[in-house]
Amino acid sequence: MRYANTDPELMDLVRRFVTPGRRYLRLGGSSLRLSGPERDLFMRELVKAAGEITPAELGVLFEGGWRERKTASWLVAVAGRTEFRGRIGELLLASEGPGGGAYCITLATFGTSADADLVCRYLDRCLPQPDRVYDQIVALSTLLHLDAVLGTERASPYLAAGGLWQHWTDATPNLLRDPQKYRQVVDQLCSFASECAELFARMETRH
């Protein structure tokens, strides 16, 4: 891992892409509370950043801490950079601190069976480990979202009576028991990301 306080290259990227307007804090659930001109400005600035950052610079951000990785994942989602699918899958599986939610949303915006495969790999590894309370709820909700998009039922075995989800929730103090409810948040975040992606596509067409 690279650290911004000792890495000039990473620090420069943090100043340009991660911290402006406290972007890394506003990505995710906080973005859903934005409205009116504030929301429009945030979207335009996010889209502009997604167009300015290079693949190499995204690679550097993905080597940083959770703030850098979270921001990079959203920039990848907005620009539709599916070449980062494998890297995001690796980071999700590693479960190194906060940020897994951003990886799930990015995979959800890509919206293919390959993305569902990565989410399933995460669930297969982490649901049998009740001591690892990270992003299981958002991952399963993401799989439900992908099922709706793809016309599949890959979440069903996890949710079946006596399945991995029941075993995990029975063994943890987690208060979020119903992934169908949290799926509404995933749907809203994907909708926000899609709006940004559409704006990004329009801006790219003009160039």
C-alpha positions in Angstrom: 0.0 0.0 0.0 1.1 3.5 -0.8 0.6 6.4 1.7 -0.1 9.9 0.6 1.9 11.5 3.5 5.1 9.8 2.2 4.3 9.5 -1.5 4.4 12.8 -3.5 2.8 11.2 -6.6 -0.1 9.9 -4.5 -0.5 13.1 -2.6 -0.8 15.1 -5.8 -3.6 12.7 -7.0 -5.3 13.0 -3.7 -5.3 16.8 -3.9 -6.6 16.7 -7.5 -9.2 13.9 -7.3 -10.0 12.7 -3.7 -10.3 15.7 -1.4 -11.8 18.5 -3.5 -15.2 19.3 -2.0 -14.6 16.4 0.4 -15.5 14.2 -2.5 -14.5 10.9 -0.9 -17.0 11.5 2.0 -19.8 12.5 -0.3 -19.5 9.5 -2.6 -21.9 6.7 -1.7 -24.9 7.2 0.6 -24.2 10.8 1.2 -24.7 11.6 -2.5 -28.3 10.5 -2.2 -29.0 13.4 0.2 -27.8 16.0 -2.3 -30.4 17.9 -4.2 -30.9 20.9 -6.6 -27.8 23.0 -7.6 -25.6 21.2 -5.0 -26.3 17.8 -6.6 -25.8 19.2 -10.1 -22.5 20.8 -9.2 -21.3 17.6 -7.5 -22.2 15.5 -10.5 -20.5 17.8 -12.9 -17.3 17.9 -10.9 -17.3 14.2 -10.5 -17.8 13.7 -14.2 -15.0 16.2 -15.0 -12.6 14.3 -12.7 -13.6 11.0 -14.3 -12.6 12.5 -17.7 -9.4 14.0 -16.6 -7.8 11.1 -14.6 -5.7 8.7 -16.7 -5.8 4.9 -16.3 -2.2 5.0 -14.8 -3.3 7.6 -12.2 -6.3 5.4 -11.3 -3.9 2.5 -10.8 -1.9 4.7 -8.3 -5.1 5.6 -6.4 -6.0 1.9 -6.2 -2.7 1.4 -4.4 -3.5 4.0 -1.7 -5.8 3.8 1.3 -9.5 3.4 1.5 -10.3 7.0 0.6 -8.2 6.8 -2.5 -9.6 3.4 -3.5 -13.2 4.5 -2.9 -12.8 7.6 -5.0 -11.0 5.6 -7.8 -13.8 3.1 -7.9 -16.4 5.7 -8.4 -14.4 7.4 -11.1 -14.1 4.0 -12.8 -17.9 3.6 -12.6 -18.7 7.0 -14.0 -16.3 6.5 -17.0 -17.3 2.9 -17.5 -13.7 1.7 -17.3 -14.5 -2.0 -17.3 -10.8 -2.8 -17.7 -10.5 -2.3 -13.9 -13.1 -5.0 -13.2 -10.4 -7.5 -12.1 -8.7 -5.1 -9.9 -11.9 -4.1 -8.2 -12.8 -7.7 -7.7 -9.4 -8.3 -6.0 -9.9 -5.4 -3.7 -13.4 -6.5 -2.8 -12.2 -10.0 -2.0 -9.4 -8.6 0.2 -11.8 -6.7 2.4 -9.1 -4.3 3.6 -11.2 -1.8 5.6 -14.0 0.5 4.3 -14.6 0.8 0.6 -16.2 -2.5 -0.3 -19.5 -0.7 -0.9 -18.0 1.4 -3.6 -16.5 -1.7 -5.3 -20.0 -3.4 -5.2 -21.7 -0.3 -6.8 -19.1 -0.1 -9.5 -19.6 -3.8 -10.4 -23.3 -3.2 -10.3 -23.0 -0.4 -12.8 -21.0 -2.6 -15.1 -23.9 -5.0 -14.9 -22.7 -8.3 -16.4 -22.5 -11.9 -15.3 -18.7 -11.4 -14.8 -19.5 -8.8 -12.2 -22.0 -11.1 -10.5 -19.3 -13.8 -10.5 -17.0 -11.5 -8.5 -19.7 -10.6 -6.0 -20.5 -14.3 -5.5 -16.8 -15.0 -4.9 -16.8 -12.4 -2.1 -20.0 -13.9 -0.5 -18.7 -17.4 -0.7 -15.5 -16.4 1.1 -16.9 -13.9 3.7 -20.4 -15.2 4.7 -18.9 -18.3 6.3 -16.8 -16.0 8.5 -19.1 -14.3 11.0 -16.1 -12.5 12.6 -15.7 -10.6 9.3 -18.5 -8.0 9.4 -17.6 -5.9 6.4 -19.7 -5.5 3.3 -21.8 -8.6 3.2 -25.2 -6.8 3.2 -24.2 -4.5 0.4 -22.7 -7.4 -1.6 -25.8 -9.5 -1.3 -28.0 -6.5 -2.1 -25.8 -5.9 -5.2 -26.3 -9.4 -6.3 -30.1 -8.9 -6.0 -29.7 -5.8 -8.1 -27.7 -7.7 -10.7 -30.2 -10.6 -10.7 -32.9 -8.0 -11.6 -30.8 -6.6 -14.4 -29.7 -9.9 -15.8 -32.8 -11.9 -15.2 -31.0 -14.4 -13.0 -31.5 -15.8 -9.5 -28.0 -16.1 -8.2 -28.9 -14.6 -4.8 -31.5 -17.3 -4.1 -29.2 -20.0 -2.8 -27.7 -17.5 -0.3 -31.1 -16.5 0.9 -32.6 -19.9 1.2 -33.6 -21.3 4.6 -30.4 -22.7 6.2 -28.3 -20.9 3.6 -25.2 -18.9 4.1 -27.0 -15.6 4.7 -29.1 -17.2 7.6 -26.0 -18.7 9.1 -24.1 -15.4 8.9 -26.9 -13.3 10.4 -27.5 -15.8 13.1 -23.9 -15.6 14.2 -23.4 -11.8 14.0 -24.9 -8.8 15.8 -25.5 -7.2 12.4 -28.8 -5.1 12.5 -29.3 -5.1 8.7 -31.0 -8.4 8.2 -33.0 -7.8 5.0 -30.9 -7.4 1.9 -34.1 -6.7 -0.1 -34.5 -3.5 1.8 -30.9 -2.4 1.4 -31.2 -3.2 -2.3 -33.3 0.0 -2.6 -30.1 1.9 -1.6 -28.0 0.0 -4.1 -30.6 0.7 -6.8 -30.5 4.5 -5.9 -26.7 4.6 -5.9 -26.6 2.8 -9.3 -29.2 5.3 -10.6 -26.9 8.1 -9.5 -23.9 6.5 -11.0 -25.8 6.0 -14.3 -26.8 9.6 -14.4 -23.2 10.6 -14.0 -22.2 8.1 -16.7 -24.7 9.6 -19.1 -23.4 13.1 -18.4 -19.9 11.7 -18.9 -20.8 10.2 -22.3 -22.4 13.5 -23.4 -19.3 15.4 -22.4 -17.0 12.9 -24.2 -19.0 13.2 -27.3 -18.5 17.0 -27.4 -14.7 16.6 -27.3 
